Every structure is written in structure tokens, then in C-alpha cells.
Amino acid sequence: MAVSNDKIFDKLIEVSEVVAGIAPIVSDLKKAVITGNGVPGLLQRMKSVEDYHALEAQNKKDKKEVKAKWDLRAWAIVMLFIGQVVILIFK
């Protein structure tokens, strides 16, 4: 069951015509994704979302650090007060 070169050539021509028809569609999609079509492109919008989430995570981390620092200071003040009371009681 041999396939002739002419049949192979005909199929290749057929495929190349289909690919040539798809090329403008792919170009339009590429433009919409990368540069956008009147609005920021998909890549830019995703970058904005990722930047927002990174900033939000950093803010949560900073708030936890500040809270921990204030908790430590509060305990220090409480312990200082208790120490002063004990000194006054046993004086």
C-alpha cells in the first residue's frame, strides 16, 4: 500500500492552505493577549493581579510583626507592674 508522491504533495498543499488561514487568527489572539485590544492585555492584567496578591501578603506579614511587637511590650509592662507590686508587698 504505497502512497504516491503526488498524493503526499496534494496533502501538503491542503495543510499549508489551512495553516495560512489560521495564521491571521493566531496573530489576532496574540495581539489580544500581549498588547490588548483597547484594554490592557491578559499578561498585563495577570501581572497586576499577582502584584496585588504579593502586596497583600506583605501587608499581612507586616501587621503580624507589629502585633507581635506590641504583645511583647504589653507583657513587659505587665511584668514590670507585677514586679513593682511584689516589691511594695515585701518591703
C-alpha positions as CSV (number, residue, x, y, z in Angstrom):
1,M,0.0,0.0,0.0
2,A,2.3,2.7,-1.3
3,V,1.3,6.3,-1.3
4,S,2.4,8.3,-4.3
5,N,4.4,11.4,-4.1
6,D,1.6,13.3,-5.8
7,K,-0.9,12.4,-3.1
8,I,1.6,13.4,-0.4
9,F,2.2,16.7,-2.2
10,D,-1.6,17.3,-2.5
11,K,-2.0,16.8,1.2
12,L,0.9,19.1,2.0
13,I,-0.7,21.8,-0.2
14,E,-4.0,21.3,1.6
15,V,-2.4,21.5,5.0
16,S,-0.4,24.7,4.1
17,E,-3.7,26.4,2.9
18,V,-5.3,25.6,6.3
19,V,-2.3,26.9,8.2
20,A,-2.3,30.0,6.1
21,G,-5.9,30.6,7.1
22,I,-5.2,30.1,10.8
23,A,-2.2,32.5,10.8
24,P,-4.3,35.7,11.0
25,I,-6.5,34.3,13.8
26,V,-3.4,33.4,15.8
27,S,-2.0,36.9,15.2
28,D,-5.2,38.5,16.5
29,L,-5.2,36.3,19.6
30,K,-1.5,37.0,20.2
31,K,-2.3,40.8,20.0
32,A,-5.2,40.5,22.4
33,V,-3.1,38.5,24.9
34,I,0.1,40.5,24.8
35,T,-0.8,44.1,23.9
36,G,-4.6,44.1,24.5
37,N,-7.3,45.3,22.2
38,G,-8.4,48.6,23.8
39,V,-7.7,47.4,27.3
40,P,-4.6,46.1,29.0
41,G,-3.5,42.7,27.6
42,L,-4.0,39.5,29.5
43,L,-0.4,39.3,30.5
44,Q,-0.5,42.8,32.0
45,R,-3.8,42.1,33.8
46,M,-2.4,38.9,35.3
47,K,0.8,40.8,36.4
48,S,-1.4,43.3,38.2
49,V,-3.3,40.6,40.0
50,E,0.0,38.9,41.0
51,D,1.4,42.2,42.2
52,Y,-1.7,42.9,44.3
53,H,-1.6,39.5,46.0
54,A,2.1,39.9,46.7
55,L,1.5,43.3,48.3
56,E,-1.5,41.9,50.3
57,A,0.7,39.1,51.6
58,Q,3.5,41.6,52.6
59,N,0.9,43.8,54.4
60,K,-0.4,40.7,56.4
61,K,3.2,39.8,57.3
62,D,3.9,43.4,58.5
63,K,0.7,43.5,60.6
64,K,1.7,40.2,62.3
65,E,5.1,41.6,63.1
66,V,3.7,44.8,64.5
67,K,1.2,42.9,66.6
68,A,3.8,40.6,68.0
69,K,6.0,43.6,68.9
70,W,3.1,45.2,70.8
71,D,2.2,42.0,72.5
72,L,5.8,41.7,73.8
73,R,5.7,45.3,75.0
74,A,2.4,44.7,76.8
75,W,3.8,41.7,78.6
76,A,6.9,43.7,79.6
77,I,4.7,46.4,81.1
78,V,2.6,43.8,82.9
79,M,5.7,42.1,84.3
80,L,7.2,45.4,85.4
81,F,3.9,46.3,87.2
82,I,3.8,42.9,88.9
83,G,7.4,43.3,89.9
84,Q,6.7,46.7,91.5
85,V,3.7,45.3,93.4
86,V,5.8,42.4,94.8
87,I,8.5,44.9,95.9
88,L,5.9,47.0,97.6
89,I,4.3,44.0,99.3
90,F,7.6,42.6,100.7
91,K,9.2,45.9,101.7
